[in-house]
Amino acid sequence: MSEVMELRQSRSKLSLRRFARYAGVPYWQLRHFKKSTLARDAREGTRAGVREAVRKVALEHPTYGYRFLYRELRDQGQQVGLHRVRELLGELGLNPPQPRKTRKPAADVAAPPDWPSSQQLLSLVGTPYETVWF
């Protein structure tokens, strides 16, 4: 959009509406861009300050997640949202690694099984009237 506004400065004799028609850009976008330049520049300055604050706090506390960092920034007086802290951590590449559950390998069974084999059961039982209960 800034390139279009630079072109607009070279064609200053055209009205904004006619220039928008020639540039193929909706008129409301040009009007909004022109009126909001000061606010946009102020936001960029604020964003740079917040980005620096997040980077500084994240490097001081490398094990903190975005929620703890948000609380820390809020305690320091920074006006920043939780989601913005999370986005900035991703942009800066400072996300701490997530804890992962690890599986423990199954223990090998070294002892013979507790139950006797079927042949041993038959030899223990004998006749059907002499059932041995384990």
Backbone as a printed PyTorch tensor [residue, N CA C, xyz], in Angstrom:
tensor([[[  0.8210,  -1.1850,   0.0000],
         [  0.0000,   0.0000,   0.0000],
         [  0.8650,   1.2480,   0.0000]],

        [[  2.0270,   1.1940,   0.6570],
         [  2.8810,   2.3760,   0.6970],
         [  3.4160,   2.7140,  -0.7020]],

        [[  3.6180,   1.6890,  -1.5470],
         [  4.0680,   1.9590,  -2.9130],
         [  3.0040,   2.7380,  -3.6770]],

        [[  1.7510,   2.3970,  -3.4570],
         [  0.6550,   3.0940,  -4.1290],
         [  0.6080,   4.5400,  -3.6650]],

        [[  0.8350,   4.7770,  -2.3700],
         [  0.8060,   6.1560,  -1.8680],
         [  1.9900,   6.9600,  -2.4010]],

        [[  3.1380,   6.3150,  -2.6120],
         [  4.2690,   7.0110,  -3.2210],
         [  3.9370,   7.4070,  -4.6530]],

        [[  3.2640,   6.5290,  -5.3670],
         [  2.8170,   6.8390,  -6.7180],
         [  1.8030,   7.9730,  -6.6870]],

        [[  0.9920,   8.0110,  -5.6720],
         [ -0.0150,   9.0660,  -5.5170],
         [  0.6450,  10.4340,  -5.4100]],

        [[  1.7750,  10.5120,  -4.7220],
         [  2.4690,  11.7820,  -4.5720],
         [  2.9540,  12.3000,  -5.9150]],

        [[  3.2940,  11.4110,  -6.8310],
         [  3.7390,  11.8540,  -8.1470],
         [  2.5600,  12.3020,  -9.0140]],

        [[  1.3640,  11.8750,  -8.6810],
         [  0.1570,  12.2570,  -9.4300],
         [ -0.7370,  13.1120,  -8.5400]],

        [[ -0.2350,  14.1920,  -8.0250],
         [ -0.9640,  14.9790,  -7.0350],
         [ -2.1470,  15.7410,  -7.6100]],

        [[ -2.2300,  15.9040,  -8.9370],
         [ -3.3370,  16.6540,  -9.5240],
         [ -4.6220,  15.8400,  -9.5870]],

        [[ -4.5230,  14.5260,  -9.4900],
         [ -5.7140,  13.6740,  -9.5040],
         [ -6.3530,  13.6470,  -8.1260]],

        [[ -7.6640,  13.5680,  -8.1120],
         [ -8.3370,  13.3960,  -6.8210],
         [ -8.0490,  11.9880,  -6.3050]],

        [[ -8.2340,  11.7940,  -5.0200],
         [ -7.9600,  10.4930,  -4.4110],
         [ -8.8850,   9.4280,  -4.9880]],

        [[-10.1270,   9.8070,  -5.2380],
         [-11.0880,   8.8520,  -5.7810],
         [-10.6920,   8.4330,  -7.2050]],

        [[-10.3070,   9.3810,  -8.0330],
         [ -9.9210,   9.0520,  -9.4000],
         [ -8.6150,   8.2700,  -9.4170]],

        [[ -7.6860,   8.6340,  -8.5580],
         [ -6.4270,   7.8920,  -8.4830],
         [ -6.6810,   6.4440,  -8.0710]],

        [[ -7.6010,   6.2380,  -7.1320],
         [ -7.9340,   4.8780,  -6.6900],
         [ -8.4810,   4.0660,  -7.8520]],

        [[ -9.2920,   4.7000,  -8.7030],
         [ -9.8470,   3.9960,  -9.8510],
         [ -8.7260,   3.5950, -10.8160]],

        [[ -7.7810,   4.5000, -11.0620],
         [ -6.6780,   4.1900, -11.9730],
         [ -5.7200,   3.1420, -11.3910]],

        [[ -5.5140,   3.1920, -10.0940],
         [ -4.5850,   2.2600,  -9.4520],
         [ -5.2010,   0.8810,  -9.2300]],

        [[ -6.5360,   0.7970,  -9.3470],
         [ -7.2050,  -0.4830,  -9.1440],
         [ -7.3140,  -0.8590,  -7.6740]],

        [[ -7.3280,   0.1620,  -6.8170],
         [ -7.4160,  -0.0440,  -5.3730],
         [ -8.7230,   0.5790,  -4.8980]],

        [[ -9.4590,  -0.0570,  -3.9980],
         [-10.6760,   0.5720,  -3.5010],
         [-10.3870,   1.9210,  -2.8200]],

        [[-11.2850,   2.8460,  -3.0330],
         [-11.1040,   4.2010,  -2.5050],
         [-10.9880,   4.2150,  -0.9870]],

        [[-11.8040,   3.3970,  -0.3240],
         [-11.8120,   3.4150,   1.1370],
         [-10.4660,   2.9810,   1.7010]],

        [[ -9.7540,   2.0730,   0.9930],
         [ -8.4440,   1.6520,   1.4870],
         [ -7.4390,   2.7940,   1.4340]],

        [[ -7.4570,   3.5490,   0.3390],
         [ -6.5430,   4.6910,   0.2450],
         [ -6.8780,   5.7480,   1.2890]],

        [[ -8.1560,   6.0290,   1.4520],
         [ -8.5800,   7.0230,   2.4330],
         [ -8.1680,   6.6000,   3.8350]],

        [[ -8.4130,   5.3350,   4.1480],
         [ -8.0630,   4.8260,   5.4760],
         [ -6.5540,   4.8510,   5.6750]],

        [[ -5.7990,   4.4510,   4.6590],
         [ -4.3400,   4.4240,   4.7680],
         [ -3.8040,   5.8280,   5.0050]],

        [[ -4.3610,   6.7990,   4.3040],
         [ -3.9020,   8.1850,   4.4340],
         [ -4.1940,   8.7360,   5.8260]],

        [[ -5.3740,   8.4390,   6.3600],
         [ -5.7760,   8.9860,   7.6630],
         [ -5.0930,   8.2840,   8.8310]],

        [[ -4.7280,   7.0280,   8.6480],
         [ -4.2130,   6.2560,   9.7870],
         [ -2.6900,   6.1630,   9.8100]],

        [[ -1.9970,   6.9780,   9.0710],
         [ -0.5410,   6.8970,   9.0110],
         [  0.0950,   7.1590,  10.3670]],

        [[ -0.3740,   8.1900,  11.0690],
         [  0.2010,   8.5170,  12.3830],
         [ -0.0320,   7.3920,  13.3890]],

        [[ -1.2440,   6.8820,  13.4120],
         [ -1.5610,   5.7990,  14.3550],
         [ -0.7460,   4.5510,  14.0330]],

        [[ -0.5690,   4.2660,  12.7360],
         [  0.2000,   3.0910,  12.3330],
         [  1.6580,   3.2190,  12.7600]],

        [[  2.2240,   4.3990,  12.5690],
         [  3.6150,   4.6130,  12.9790],
         [  3.7740,   4.4840,  14.4930]],

        [[  2.7830,   4.9730,  15.2510],
         [  2.8370,   4.8530,  16.7110],
         [  2.7560,   3.3870,  17.1360]],

        [[  1.9050,   2.6160,  16.4510],
         [  1.7900,   1.1890,  16.7770],
         [  3.0860,   0.4560,  16.5000]],

        [[  3.7480,   0.7870,  15.4130],
         [  5.0100,   0.1210,  15.0840],
         [  6.0550,   0.3710,  16.1660]],

        [[  6.0870,   1.5930,  16.6960],
         [  7.0230,   1.8970,  17.7700],
         [  6.7090,   1.1120,  19.0310]],

        [[  5.4230,   0.9930,  19.3360],
         [  4.9990,   0.2380,  20.5180],
         [  5.3230,  -1.2430,  20.3460]],

        [[  5.0670,  -1.7590,  19.1570],
         [  5.3420,  -3.1790,  18.9090],
         [  6.8250,  -3.4920,  19.0580]],

        [[  7.6670,  -2.5900,  18.6040],
         [  9.1090,  -2.8200,  18.7370],
         [  9.5150,  -2.8460,  20.2030]],

        [[  8.9120,  -1.9560,  21.0110],
         [  9.2100,  -1.9390,  22.4440],
         [  8.7490,  -3.2040,  23.1440]],

        [[  7.5580,  -3.6640,  22.7930],
         [  7.0210,  -4.8900,  23.3950],
         [  7.8530,  -6.0880,  22.9700]],

        [[  8.2600,  -6.1150,  21.7090],
         [  9.0940,  -7.2160,  21.2110],
         [ 10.4060,  -7.2870,  21.9940]],

        [[ 11.0190,  -6.1330,  22.2360],
         [ 12.2730,  -6.0990,  22.9920],
         [ 12.0520,  -6.5620,  24.4300]],

        [[ 10.9410,  -6.1250,  25.0400],
         [ 10.6520,  -6.5170,  26.4250],
         [ 10.4390,  -8.0290,  26.5210]],

        [[  9.7040,  -8.5910,  25.5690],
         [  9.4580, -10.0410,  25.5790],
         [ 10.7700, -10.7920,  25.4010]],

        [[ 11.5960, -10.3290,  24.4710],
         [ 12.8790, -10.9980,  24.2420],
         [ 13.7520, -10.9540,  25.4860]],

        [[ 13.7850,  -9.7960,  26.1420],
         [ 14.6140,  -9.6350,  27.3360],
         [ 14.1480, -10.5560,  28.4690]],

        [[ 12.8570, -10.5610,  28.7380],
         [ 12.3200, -11.3910,  29.8290],
         [ 12.4650, -12.8750,  29.4970]],

        [[ 12.2680, -13.2460,  28.2300],
         [ 12.3890, -14.6560,  27.8410],
         [ 13.8270, -15.1470,  27.9850]],

        [[ 14.7860, -14.2810,  27.7180],
         [ 16.1800, -14.6890,  27.8830],
         [ 16.5880, -14.7330,  29.3510]],

        [[ 15.9600, -13.8960,  30.1870],
         [ 16.2370, -13.9570,  31.6280],
         [ 15.6820, -15.2280,  32.2510]],

        [[ 14.5270, -15.6710,  31.7620],
         [ 13.8530, -16.8650,  32.3040],
         [ 13.6390, -17.8600,  31.1650]],

        [[ 14.6580, -18.6130,  30.7880],
         [ 14.5290, -19.4880,  29.6090],
         [ 13.5630, -20.6540,  29.7890]],

        [[ 13.2330, -21.0100,  31.0160],
         [ 12.3280, -22.1430,  31.2110],
         [ 10.8750, -21.7150,  31.3380]],

        [[ 10.6050, -20.4230,  31.3600],
         [  9.2310, -19.9430,  31.4790],
         [  8.4900, -20.1640,  30.1660]],

        [[  7.2350, -20.5150,  30.2700],
         [  6.3710, -20.5820,  29.1130],
         [  5.7300, -19.2280,  28.8780]],

        [[  4.8520, -19.1600,  27.8930],
         [  4.2730, -17.8710,  27.5520],
         [  3.3650, -17.3320,  28.6470]],

        [[  2.7490, -18.1940,  29.4370],
         [  1.8650, -17.7110,  30.5070],
         [  2.6590, -17.0470,  31.6290]],

        [[  3.7660, -17.6690,  32.0240],
         [  4.5990, -17.0650,  33.0580],
         [  5.2470, -15.7820,  32.5550]],

        [[  5.6610, -15.7870,  31.2960],
         [  6.2520, -14.5730,  30.7270],
         [  5.2230, -13.4500,  30.6780]],

        [[  3.9890, -13.7780,  30.3510],
         [  2.9210, -12.7830,  30.3380],
         [  2.7340, -12.1750,  31.7210]],

        [[  2.7150, -13.0280,  32.7420],
         [  2.5600, -12.5190,  34.1110],
         [  3.7400, -11.6330,  34.5130]],

        [[  4.9260, -12.0590,  34.1300],
         [  6.1260, -11.2880,  34.4480],
         [  6.0760,  -9.9160,  33.7700]],

        [[  5.6920,  -9.8710,  32.5150],
         [  5.5840,  -8.6020,  31.7940],
         [  4.4880,  -7.7230,  32.3870]],

        [[  3.3940,  -8.3390,  32.7760],
         [  2.3000,  -7.5730,  33.3810],
         [  2.7370,  -6.9820,  34.7110]],

        [[  3.5110,  -7.7510,  35.4860],
         [  4.0270,  -7.2360,  36.7630],
         [  5.0140,  -6.0970,  36.5560]],

        [[  5.7050,  -6.1000,  35.4140],
         [  6.6420,  -5.0230,  35.1060],
         [  5.9360,  -3.7860,  34.5560]],

        [[  4.6360,  -3.8900,  34.2930],
         [  3.8800,  -2.7360,  33.8190],
         [  3.6840,  -2.6850,  32.3160]],

        [[  4.0800,  -3.7210,  31.6000],
         [  3.8870,  -3.7510,  30.1490],
         [  2.4230,  -4.0490,  29.8320]],

        [[  1.8860,  -3.3650,  28.8570],
         [  0.5200,  -3.6200,  28.4150],
         [  0.5980,  -4.5070,  27.1750]],

        [[  0.4910,  -5.7990,  27.3970],
         [  0.5840,  -6.7600,  26.3020],
         [ -0.3560,  -7.9140,  26.6110]],

        [[ -0.9310,  -8.4780,  25.5640],
         [ -1.8500,  -9.5900,  25.7350],
         [ -1.1420, -10.9360,  25.7420]],

        [[ -1.8330, -11.9120,  26.2700],
         [ -1.2860, -13.2660,  26.3670],
         [ -0.9840, -13.8330,  24.9820]],

        [[ -1.9120, -13.6550,  24.0600],
         [ -1.7190, -14.1970,  22.7190],
         [ -0.5590, -13.4910,  22.0080]],

        [[ -0.4020, -12.2010,  22.2430],
         [  0.6960, -11.4570,  21.6210],
         [  2.0480, -11.9650,  22.1280]],

        [[  2.1390, -12.2850,  23.4210],
         [  3.3830, -12.8330,  23.9820],
         [  3.7000, -14.1560,  23.3030]],

        [[  2.6870, -14.9710,  23.1190],
         [  2.8850, -16.2760,  22.4840],
         [  3.3490, -16.1100,  21.0300]],

        [[  2.7250, -15.1690,  20.3010],
         [  3.1360, -14.9120,  18.9180],
         [  4.5770, -14.4210,  18.8450]],

        [[  4.9310, -13.4920,  19.7350],
         [  6.2860, -12.9370,  19.7140],
         [  7.3330, -13.9970,  20.0470]],

        [[  7.0140, -14.8890,  20.9660],
         [  7.9500, -15.9720,  21.2770],
         [  8.1950, -16.8390,  20.0440]],

        [[  7.1280, -17.0990,  19.2950],
         [  7.2830, -17.8820,  18.0720],
         [  8.1030, -17.1440,  17.0320]],

        [[  7.8490, -15.8310,  16.8630],
         [  8.5960, -15.0460,  15.8810],
         [ 10.0720, -14.9480,  16.2480]],

        [[ 10.3440, -14.8140,  17.5380],
         [ 11.7240, -14.6840,  17.9900],
         [ 12.4360, -16.0270,  18.0990]],

        [[ 11.6940, -17.1130,  17.9970],
         [ 12.2920, -18.4430,  18.1030],
         [ 12.7190, -18.7870,  19.5190]],

        [[ 11.9960, -18.2560,  20.5070],
         [ 12.3710, -18.4710,  21.9060],
         [ 11.4150, -19.3860,  22.6460]],

        [[ 10.6420, -20.1800,  21.9420],
         [  9.7260, -21.1020,  22.6100],
         [ 10.5240, -22.1630,  23.3500]],

        [[ 10.2740, -22.3420,  24.6430],
         [ 10.9730, -23.4250,  25.3390],
         [ 10.4510, -24.7680,  24.8520]],

        [[ 11.2840, -25.7900,  24.8340],
         [ 10.8060, -27.0920,  24.3670],
         [  9.7390, -27.6350,  25.3070]],

        [[  8.7290, -28.2270,  24.7320],
         [  7.6310, -28.7760,  25.5140],
         [  8.0730, -30.0660,  26.1880]],

        [[  7.6950, -30.2670,  27.4520],
         [  8.0500, -31.5310,  28.1020],
         [  7.3130, -32.6890,  27.4420]],

        [[  8.0030, -33.7390,  27.2100],
         [  7.4250, -34.9040,  26.5440],
         [  7.3900, -36.0810,  27.5010]],

        [[  6.3550, -36.8710,  27.3890],
         [  6.2910, -38.0960,  28.1660],
         [  7.1620, -39.1350,  27.4840]],

        [[  7.9030, -39.8550,  28.2820],
         [  8.7420, -40.9060,  27.7180],
         [  8.2040, -42.2550,  28.1620]],

        [[  8.2570, -43.1890,  27.2770],
         [  7.8180, -44.5440,  27.6210],
         [  8.9880, -45.3180,  28.1760]],

        [[  8.7000, -46.0460,  29.2140],
         [  9.7300, -46.9160,  29.7880],
         [  9.6550, -48.2600,  29.0870]],

        [[ 10.7880, -48.8490,  28.7730],
         [ 10.7410, -50.1450,  28.0910],
         [ 10.1680, -51.2170,  29.0230]],

        [[  9.4820, -52.1640,  28.4350],
         [  8.8920, -53.2560,  29.2090],
         [  9.9920, -54.1190,  29.8070]],

        [[  9.7760, -54.5440,  31.0390],
         [ 10.7700, -55.3840,  31.7130],
         [ 10.7560, -56.7810,  31.0860]],

        [[ 11.9190, -57.3080,  30.8250],
         [ 12.0150, -58.6670,  30.2820],
         [ 11.7150, -59.6610,  31.3940]],

        [[ 10.9420, -60.6860,  31.0540],
         [ 10.5890, -61.7150,  32.0250],
         [ 11.6780, -62.7780,  31.9850]],

        [[ 12.4680, -62.8250,  33.0590],
         [ 13.5720, -63.7890,  33.1120],
         [ 13.1500, -65.0680,  33.8240]],

        [[ 12.2010, -64.9660,  34.7300],
         [ 11.7670, -66.1410,  35.4920],
         [ 10.7860, -66.9560,  34.6490]],

        [[ 10.7130, -68.2640,  34.9050],
         [  9.7280, -69.0690,  34.1850],
         [  8.3200, -68.6290,  34.5950]],

        [[  7.3350, -68.9010,  33.7890],
         [  5.9630, -68.4780,  34.1160],
         [  5.4750, -69.1330,  35.3980]],

        [[  4.5840, -68.4290,  36.0940],
         [  4.0590, -68.9230,  37.3710],
         [  3.1090, -70.1030,  37.1860]],

        [[  2.4290, -70.1780,  36.0590],
         [  1.4680, -71.2450,  35.8460],
         [  2.1670, -72.4750,  35.2650]],

        [[  1.8210, -73.6530,  35.7510],
         [  2.4150, -74.8700,  35.1660],
         [  1.8330, -75.1300,  33.7830]],

        [[  2.5550, -75.8680,  32.9780],
         [  2.0760, -76.1720,  31.6330],
         [  0.8920, -77.1360,  31.7230]],

        [[  0.2330, -77.3600,  30.6090],
         [ -0.9680, -78.2190,  30.6140],
         [ -0.6180, -79.6740,  30.9460]],

        [[  0.5540, -80.1810,  30.5670],
         [  0.9360, -81.5570,  30.8890],
         [  1.1400, -81.7110,  32.3890]],

        [[  1.7300, -80.7130,  33.0230],
         [  1.9300, -80.7890,  34.4640],
         [  0.5910, -80.7360,  35.1930]],

        [[ -0.3610, -79.9750,  34.6660],
         [ -1.6810, -79.9220,  35.2870],
         [ -2.3530, -81.2930,  35.2470]],

        [[ -2.2780, -81.9720,  34.1210],
         [ -2.9010, -83.2840,  34.0060],
         [ -2.2670, -84.2840,  34.9650]],

        [[ -0.9860, -84.2110,  35.1290],
         [ -0.3430, -85.1540,  36.0420],
         [ -0.6940, -84.8400,  37.4860]],

        [[ -0.9840, -83.5860,  37.7960],
         [ -1.3520, -83.2370,  39.1660],
         [ -2.7930, -83.6300,  39.4820]],

        [[ -3.6420, -83.5310,  38.4960],
         [ -5.0620, -83.7290,  38.7460],
         [ -5.3870, -85.2030,  38.9750]],

        [[ -4.8910, -86.0530,  38.1650],
         [ -5.1730, -87.4850,  38.3330],
         [ -6.5650, -87.8090,  37.8490]],

        [[ -7.4460, -88.2510,  38.7620],
         [ -8.8180, -88.5930,  38.3710],
         [ -9.6990, -87.3550,  38.5370]],

        [[-10.8330, -87.3810,  37.8840],
         [-11.7110, -86.2010,  37.9890],
         [-12.2310, -85.9840,  39.4040]],

        [[-12.2400, -87.0360,  40.2510],
         [-12.7410, -86.8340,  41.6080],
         [-11.6750, -86.2850,  42.5290]],

        [[-10.4390, -86.3460,  42.1260],
         [ -9.3630, -85.8610,  42.9660],
         [ -8.7890, -84.5350,  42.3940]],

        [[ -9.5960, -83.5780,  42.2870],
         [ -9.1630, -82.3020,  41.7100],
         [ -8.3400, -81.5580,  42.7450]],

        [[ -7.2240, -81.0990,  42.2850],
         [ -6.3400, -80.3110,  43.1500],
         [ -6.5720, -78.8340,  42.8210]],

        [[ -6.8800, -78.0580,  43.8500],
         [ -7.0960, -76.6180,  43.6570],
         [ -5.8380, -75.8580,  43.9980]],

        [[ -5.5010, -74.9620,  43.1790],
         [ -4.2970, -74.1600,  43.4130],
         [ -4.6290, -72.8950,  44.1470]]])
